[in-house]
């Protein structure tokens, strides 16, 4: 499970819900949101103001161009797909500066 720490849980929930296309799947404890993104992968977003903004997570997608269009339609600023690490990537930053990197064809 990937992890990001944020300063404001409510603002993060709204932003990550737009980025991931849906609200969280679980709230296992106060200050923790979870998105289950596959059988063996997910994303946890922790409200920990003292640690916020120092996280990075990589999420694999099947169609990076489609993902960029979806993010644009959701109002998420992004530079579009770029080469990176032998594949293409699409990097966005949450309001705290955490990086969410989409990787795919």
Secondary structure, 3 states (H helix, E strand, C coil): CEEEEECCHHHHHHHHHHHHCCCCCEEEECCEEEEECCCCCEEEEEECHHHCCCCEEEEEECCHHHHHHHHHHCCCCCCCCEEECCEEEEEEECCCCCEEEEEEC
